[in-house]
Amino acid sequence: MQSLTTRGCAQRAIQLAFGLTASSMCEWSKFSRRCLLFALLKHPNARINPPTEEDVDRFSHAIGIKHPLLLEEKVHAACDGLKLHIEQSTNYLKQNQLYNGWTGGTYINSVFVFSPDGLIRMATFNAPGSWHDSTIADYGIYKKMRSVYNRCGGKVVVDSAFNLTFGDYLIQSSQSDPIIKDATYEESCQAKRLNDQATSLRQLSLIHI
């Protein structure tokens, strides 16, 4: 029974169910992850592929059922960054790359674009923790978003961390109400409703992450 209550065991429930020690459980877990990776390498549903024109139409209509203003903008996905905590490096140069001064932690960063069906449609993995989300998106994601927009007009909802100077394929949501200079009351109300719906949709990426 001693082996089943080892401090720090991540597979304790499985150990108790099958009566395995921690060392054996970790070895089989490592082996099973390798088998899973091998099985998924060439599986079509495991690949990260940008949406087709038919996908964009289907996703935008699905989003439009709950968020009508986003249907007018033909929004088909939501994008956000993910910070994964890692152990601090004893190498100063590596630690300097991975340390994020804003949050005071050491991370590996990634950026994902999720569609309403729960699949990852675009991604950039394992960027240094000191990089900004918008900088990470420069490595392929903005280009893919622009390609989808040029093909069929599909847009993506992002938060305030992403750059809007790249084009009209992004809709940025923020926690505060948008302020439009010299706008009428109706235009201001429309912008607020669009921001509210974009912020609500952005929870799509937060849920999956």
Disulfide bonds with the S-S distance in Angstrom:
none
